[in-house]
Amino acid sequence: MEESPRDQPSIINVLSAYIRNHAKKPKAGTYDFDAPSDIQAALTALGYRNPNYDSNAVIDLHGAYLSGVYLPSGDLHGANLRDTDLSVAFLNRVNLRDANLAGANLDDAQR
């Protein structure tokens, strides 16, 4: 996104879809306190992008399993986080203004 700001809306859509499709709740009886590295990397890229180039793109992570993600700061302003599991997530200084958090699980999340 840094190299091609004009492509940022498309990249936001691709990374959001990747996270939604790959960040699924683990099978019963298994639990890892850390998010998978590919999901963590994609979320980090979205969180640290320059929002001035978003155009009309919206970060859409609805229904994703993001338990244990680590995002100590960043911008998820206006993101669709409906029904997202953010339990045990570290979101200390993340901008969540106007984000849709309806039905999101924020148990033990640090915000």
MARSEKE-51091 format. One record per residue: residue in three letters; residue number from 1; x, y negated, z negated of N, C-alpha, C, O in turn. Coordinates in Angstrom, 1 decimal. Layout:
residuo  num  n_east  n_north  n_up  ca_east  ca_north  ca_up  c_east  c_north  c_up  o_east  o_north  o_up
Ala  NUM  X  Y  Z  X  Y  Z  X  Y  Z  X  Y  Z
...
This chain:
residuo  num  n_east  n_north  n_up  ca_east  ca_north  ca_up  c_east  c_north  c_up  o_east  o_north  o_up
Met  1  0.8  1.2  0.0  0.0  0.0  0.0  0.9  -1.2  0.0  0.5  -2.3  0.6
Glu  2  2.0  -1.2  -0.6  2.9  -2.3  -0.6  3.5  -2.6  0.8  3.6  -3.8  1.1
Glu  3  3.7  -1.6  1.5  4.3  -1.7  2.8  3.3  -2.2  3.9  3.7  -2.9  4.9
Ser  4  2.0  -1.9  3.7  1.0  -2.3  4.7  -0.3  -2.7  4.0  -1.2  -1.9  3.9
Pro  5  -0.3  -3.9  3.5  -1.5  -4.4  2.7  -2.8  -4.3  3.5  -3.9  -4.1  3.0
Arg  6  -2.7  -4.4  4.9  -3.9  -4.3  5.7  -4.6  -2.9  5.6  -5.7  -2.7  5.9
Asp  7  -3.7  -1.9  5.3  -4.2  -0.5  5.2  -4.7  -0.2  3.8  -5.2  1.0  3.6
Gln  8  -4.6  -1.1  2.9  -4.9  -0.8  1.5  -6.4  -0.3  1.3  -6.5  0.7  0.6
Pro  9  -7.4  -0.9  1.9  -8.7  -0.3  1.7  -8.9  1.2  2.1  -9.5  1.9  1.5
Ser  10  -8.2  1.5  3.2  -8.2  2.9  3.7  -7.5  3.8  2.7  -7.9  4.9  2.4
Ile  11  -6.4  3.4  2.2  -5.6  4.1  1.2  -6.4  4.3  -0.1  -6.3  5.4  -0.6
Ile  12  -7.1  3.3  -0.5  -7.9  3.4  -1.7  -8.9  4.5  -1.5  -9.2  5.3  -2.4
Asn  13  -9.6  4.5  -0.4  -10.6  5.5  -0.1  -10.0  6.9  0.0  -10.6  7.9  -0.6
Val  14  -8.9  7.1  0.6  -8.2  8.4  0.7  -7.8  8.9  -0.7  -8.0  10.0  -1.1
Leu  15  -7.1  8.0  -1.5  -6.7  8.4  -2.8  -7.8  8.7  -3.7  -7.8  9.7  -4.5
Ser  16  -8.9  7.9  -3.6  -10.1  8.2  -4.5  -10.7  9.5  -4.1  -11.1  10.3  -5.0
Ala  17  -10.8  9.8  -2.8  -11.4  11.1  -2.4  -10.5  12.3  -2.9  -11.0  13.3  -3.3
Tyr  18  -9.2  12.1  -2.8  -8.3  13.1  -3.2  -8.5  13.4  -4.7  -8.6  14.6  -5.1
Ile  19  -8.6  12.4  -5.5  -8.7  12.6  -6.9  -10.1  13.3  -7.2  -10.1  14.2  -8.0
Arg  20  -11.2  12.8  -6.6  -12.5  13.4  -6.8  -12.5  14.9  -6.4  -13.1  15.7  -7.1
Asn  21  -11.8  15.2  -5.4  -11.9  16.6  -4.9  -10.9  17.5  -5.6  -11.1  18.8  -5.6
His  22  -9.9  17.0  -6.3  -8.9  17.8  -6.9  -8.8  17.8  -8.4  -8.2  18.6  -9.0
Ala  23  -9.4  16.8  -9.0  -9.4  16.6  -10.4  -10.7  17.3  -11.0  -11.7  16.6  -11.3
Lys  24  -10.7  18.6  -11.1  -11.8  19.3  -11.5  -11.5  19.9  -13.0  -10.4  20.1  -13.4
Lys  25  -12.6  20.1  -13.7  -12.5  20.6  -15.0  -11.9  22.0  -15.0  -12.3  22.8  -14.2
Pro  26  -10.9  22.3  -15.9  -10.3  23.6  -15.9  -11.3  24.7  -16.3  -12.3  24.4  -16.9
Lys  27  -11.0  25.9  -16.0  -11.8  27.0  -16.4  -11.9  27.1  -17.9  -11.0  26.6  -18.6
Ala  28  -13.0  27.6  -18.4  -13.2  27.7  -19.9  -12.1  28.4  -20.5  -11.6  29.4  -20.0
Gly  29  -11.7  28.0  -21.7  -10.6  28.6  -22.4  -9.2  28.1  -22.1  -8.2  28.5  -22.7
Thr  30  -9.1  27.3  -21.1  -7.8  26.7  -20.7  -7.9  25.2  -20.9  -8.9  24.6  -20.6
Tyr  31  -6.8  24.6  -21.4  -6.8  23.1  -21.6  -5.4  22.7  -21.6  -4.5  23.3  -22.2
Asp  32  -5.1  21.6  -20.9  -3.8  21.0  -20.9  -4.0  19.5  -21.2  -4.9  18.9  -20.7
Phe  33  -3.2  19.0  -22.2  -3.4  17.6  -22.6  -2.9  16.6  -21.6  -3.2  15.4  -21.7
Asp  34  -2.1  17.1  -20.6  -1.6  16.2  -19.6  -2.3  16.4  -18.2  -2.7  17.5  -17.9
Ala  35  -2.6  15.3  -17.5  -3.2  15.4  -16.2  -2.2  16.0  -15.2  -1.0  15.8  -15.4
Pro  36  -2.6  16.8  -14.2  -1.7  17.3  -13.2  -0.9  16.1  -12.6  -1.4  15.0  -12.4
Ser  37  0.3  16.4  -12.2  1.2  15.3  -11.7  0.7  14.7  -10.4  0.8  13.5  -10.2
Asp  38  0.0  15.4  -9.5  -0.5  14.8  -8.3  -1.7  13.9  -8.6  -1.8  12.8  -8.0
Ile  39  -2.5  14.3  -9.5  -3.6  13.4  -9.9  -3.1  12.1  -10.6  -3.5  11.0  -10.4
Gln  40  -2.1  12.3  -11.5  -1.5  11.2  -12.2  -0.9  10.3  -11.2  -1.0  9.0  -11.4
Ala  41  -0.2  10.8  -10.2  0.5  9.9  -9.2  -0.5  9.1  -8.4  -0.3  7.9  -8.2
Ala  42  -1.6  9.8  -8.0  -2.6  9.1  -7.2  -3.3  8.0  -8.0  -3.5  6.9  -7.5
Leu  43  -3.6  8.3  -9.3  -4.3  7.3  -10.1  -3.3  6.1  -10.4  -3.7  5.0  -10.5
Thr  44  -2.0  6.4  -10.6  -1.1  5.4  -10.9  -1.0  4.4  -9.6  -0.9  3.2  -9.8
Ala  45  -1.0  5.0  -8.5  -0.9  4.2  -7.2  -2.2  3.3  -7.2  -2.0  2.1  -6.8
Leu  46  -3.3  3.8  -7.5  -4.5  3.0  -7.5  -4.5  1.9  -8.5  -4.9  0.8  -8.3
Gly  47  -4.1  2.3  -9.7  -4.1  1.3  -10.8  -3.1  0.2  -10.7  -3.3  -0.9  -11.2
Tyr  48  -2.0  0.4  -10.0  -1.0  -0.6  -9.8  -0.9  -1.3  -8.5  0.0  -2.0  -8.1
Arg  49  -2.0  -1.1  -7.7  -2.0  -1.7  -6.4  -2.2  -3.2  -6.6  -2.6  -3.7  -7.7
Asn  50  -2.1  -4.0  -5.5  -2.4  -5.4  -5.6  -3.9  -5.6  -5.2  -4.2  -5.4  -4.0
Pro  51  -4.8  -5.9  -6.1  -6.2  -6.0  -5.8  -6.6  -7.1  -4.8  -7.7  -7.1  -4.3
Asn  52  -5.6  -8.0  -4.6  -5.9  -9.1  -3.6  -6.1  -8.5  -2.2  -6.7  -9.2  -1.3
Tyr  53  -5.7  -7.3  -1.9  -5.8  -6.7  -0.6  -6.9  -5.6  -0.5  -7.0  -4.8  0.5
Asp  54  -7.8  -5.5  -1.5  -8.8  -4.5  -1.6  -9.9  -4.7  -0.5  -10.5  -3.7  -0.1
Ser  55  -10.1  -5.9  -0.1  -11.2  -6.2  0.8  -12.5  -5.7  0.1  -12.8  -6.1  -1.0
Asn  56  -13.3  -4.9  0.8  -14.5  -4.4  0.1  -14.4  -3.0  -0.4  -15.4  -2.3  -0.7
Ala  57  -13.2  -2.4  -0.4  -12.9  -1.1  -0.9  -13.2  -1.0  -2.4  -12.8  -1.9  -3.2
Val  58  -13.8  0.1  -2.9  -14.1  0.3  -4.3  -13.4  1.7  -4.7  -13.5  2.7  -4.0
Ile  59  -12.7  1.6  -5.8  -12.1  2.9  -6.3  -13.3  3.7  -6.8  -14.0  3.3  -7.7
Asp  60  -13.5  4.9  -6.2  -14.6  5.7  -6.5  -14.1  7.1  -7.1  -13.8  8.0  -6.3
Leu  61  -14.1  7.2  -8.4  -13.6  8.4  -9.0  -14.8  9.1  -9.8  -14.5  9.8  -10.7
His  62  -16.0  8.9  -9.3  -17.2  9.4  -10.0  -17.0  10.9  -10.1  -16.7  11.6  -9.2
Gly  63  -17.3  11.4  -11.3  -17.3  12.9  -11.6  -16.0  13.5  -11.7  -15.9  14.7  -11.9
Ala  64  -14.9  12.8  -11.6  -13.6  13.4  -11.7  -13.2  13.8  -13.1  -13.7  13.1  -14.1
Tyr  65  -12.4  14.7  -13.3  -11.9  15.2  -14.6  -10.5  14.6  -14.8  -9.5  15.1  -14.3
Leu  66  -10.5  13.5  -15.5  -9.2  12.7  -15.7  -8.8  12.7  -17.2  -8.1  11.8  -17.6
Ser  67  -9.1  13.8  -17.9  -8.7  13.9  -19.3  -7.2  14.0  -19.3  -6.5  14.7  -18.6
Gly  68  -6.6  13.2  -20.2  -5.2  13.2  -20.4  -4.4  12.3  -19.5  -3.2  12.3  -19.5
Val  69  -5.0  11.5  -18.6  -4.3  10.6  -17.7  -3.6  9.6  -18.6  -4.0  9.2  -19.6
Tyr  70  -2.5  9.1  -18.0  -1.7  8.1  -18.7  -1.6  6.9  -17.8  -0.9  6.9  -16.8
Leu  71  -2.3  5.8  -18.1  -2.2  4.6  -17.3  -2.1  3.4  -18.3  -3.2  2.9  -18.7
Pro  72  -0.9  3.0  -18.8  -0.8  2.1  -19.9  -1.2  0.7  -19.5  -1.5  -0.1  -20.4
Ser  73  -1.3  0.4  -18.2  -1.9  -0.9  -17.8  -2.3  -0.7  -16.3  -2.2  0.5  -15.8
Gly  74  -2.9  -1.6  -15.7  -3.3  -1.5  -14.3  -4.7  -2.1  -14.1  -5.3  -2.7  -15.1
Asp  75  -5.2  -2.0  -12.9  -6.4  -2.6  -12.6  -7.4  -1.6  -11.9  -7.2  -1.2  -10.8
Leu  76  -8.4  -1.3  -12.7  -9.5  -0.5  -12.2  -10.8  -1.3  -12.2  -11.9  -0.7  -12.3
His  77  -10.7  -2.6  -12.0  -11.8  -3.5  -12.0  -12.8  -3.1  -11.0  -12.5  -2.9  -9.8
Gly  78  -14.1  -2.9  -11.4  -15.1  -2.6  -10.4  -15.2  -1.1  -10.0  -16.0  -0.8  -9.1
Ala  79  -14.3  -0.3  -10.6  -14.2  1.1  -10.1  -15.5  1.9  -10.5  -16.2  1.5  -11.5
Asn  80  -15.8  2.9  -9.7  -16.9  3.7  -10.0  -16.4  4.9  -10.8  -15.8  5.8  -10.3
Leu  81  -16.6  4.9  -12.1  -16.1  5.9  -13.0  -17.3  6.7  -13.7  -17.2  7.3  -14.7
Arg  82  -18.4  6.6  -13.0  -19.7  7.3  -13.5  -19.4  8.8  -13.6  -18.9  9.4  -12.7
Asp  83  -19.8  9.3  -14.8  -19.7  10.7  -15.1  -18.2  11.3  -15.0  -18.0  12.4  -14.8
Thr  84  -17.3  10.4  -15.2  -15.9  10.8  -15.2  -15.4  11.2  -16.6  -15.8  10.5  -17.6
Asp  85  -14.7  12.2  -16.7  -14.1  12.6  -18.0  -12.8  12.0  -18.2  -11.8  12.3  -17.6
Leu  86  -12.8  11.0  -19.1  -11.6  10.2  -19.5  -11.2  10.5  -20.9  -10.5  9.7  -21.5
Ser  87  -11.6  11.7  -21.4  -11.3  12.0  -22.8  -9.7  12.1  -22.9  -9.1  12.6  -22.0
Val  88  -9.2  11.7  -24.0  -7.8  11.8  -24.4  -6.9  11.0  -23.4  -5.7  11.2  -23.3
Ala  89  -7.6  10.1  -22.6  -6.8  9.3  -21.6  -6.2  8.1  -22.4  -6.7  7.6  -23.3
Phe  90  -5.0  7.7  -21.8  -4.3  6.5  -22.4  -4.6  5.4  -21.4  -3.9  5.3  -20.3
Leu  91  -5.5  4.4  -21.7  -5.8  3.3  -20.8  -5.7  2.0  -21.6  -6.6  1.2  -21.5
Asn  92  -4.6  1.9  -22.3  -4.5  0.8  -23.3  -4.8  -0.6  -22.7  -5.6  -1.3  -23.4
Arg  93  -4.2  -1.0  -21.6  -4.4  -2.4  -21.1  -5.0  -2.3  -19.7  -4.7  -3.3  -18.9
Val  94  -5.7  -1.3  -19.4  -6.3  -1.2  -18.0  -7.5  -2.1  -17.9  -8.3  -2.2  -18.8
Asn  95  -7.6  -2.9  -16.8  -8.7  -3.8  -16.6  -9.9  -2.9  -16.1  -9.8  -2.4  -15.0
Leu  96  -10.9  -2.7  -16.9  -12.1  -2.0  -16.6  -13.3  -2.9  -16.4  -14.4  -2.4  -16.5
Arg  97  -13.0  -4.2  -16.3  -14.1  -5.1  -16.1  -15.0  -4.7  -14.9  -14.5  -4.4  -13.9
Asp  98  -16.3  -4.7  -15.2  -17.3  -4.4  -14.1  -17.2  -3.0  -13.6  -17.9  -2.6  -12.6
Ala  99  -16.4  -2.1  -14.3  -16.4  -0.7  -13.9  -17.7  0.0  -14.3  -18.2  -0.3  -15.3
Asn  100  -18.1  0.9  -13.5  -19.3  1.7  -13.8  -18.9  2.9  -14.7  -18.3  3.8  -14.2
Leu  101  -19.2  2.8  -16.0  -18.8  3.9  -16.9  -20.0  4.7  -17.4  -19.9  5.4  -18.4
Ala  102  -21.1  4.6  -16.7  -22.3  5.3  -17.1  -22.0  6.8  -17.1  -21.6  7.4  -16.1
Gly  103  -22.3  7.4  -18.2  -22.1  8.9  -18.4  -20.6  9.3  -18.5  -20.4  10.5  -18.6
Ala  104  -19.7  8.4  -18.5  -18.3  8.7  -18.7  -18.0  9.2  -20.1  -18.5  8.7  -21.0
Asn  105  -17.1  10.2  -20.2  -16.7  10.7  -21.5  -15.4  10.0  -21.8  -14.3  10.2  -21.2
Leu  106  -15.5  9.1  -22.9  -14.3  8.4  -23.3  -13.8  8.8  -24.7  -13.2  8.1  -25.4
Asp  107  -14.2  10.1  -25.1  -13.8  10.6  -26.4  -12.3  10.6  -26.6  -11.6  11.1  -25.8
Asp  108  -11.9  10.0  -27.7  -10.5  9.9  -28.0  -9.6  9.2  -27.0  -8.4  9.4  -27.0
Ala  109  -10.2  8.5  -26.1  -9.4  7.7  -25.1  -8.9  6.4  -25.8  -9.6  5.8  -26.7
Gln  110  -7.7  6.1  -25.5  -7.1  4.8  -26.0  -7.3  3.7  -25.0  -6.8  3.8  -23.9
Arg  111  -8.1  2.7  -25.4  -8.4  1.6  -24.5  -8.1  0.3  -25.2  -8.3  -0.7  -24.6
